[in-house]
């Protein structure tokens, strides 16, 4: 996969997660599949608005939809979330390494003062 394609996926996913309703939809889908009607229940917005949020999440690759008779349940794409987590972890681990080095320097300075 090209770097540009990966960067575009990251951009779409993070843009999609920038909205609190979409984050709540992801949180709900982390507990199991749900239809648009089920996802819309806790929100004081129209089902059409929820559908648009779902379309954004689907375009970002964070969820998928299937057809089950008359139902069209939404499913969380765990692999896409894992990809985001992996990208974040790369930077988190580097920052943690820097803090450990800083802690070691500060500890050595304290020892020298004693």
Secondary structure, DSSP 8 states (H G I E B T S, - for coil): --HHHHHHHHHHHHHHTTSHHHHHHHHHHTT--B-HHHHHTT-SS-HHHHHHHHHHHHHTTSEEE--BTTB--EEE-HHHHHHHHHHHHHHHHHHHHHHHHHHHHHHHHHHHH-
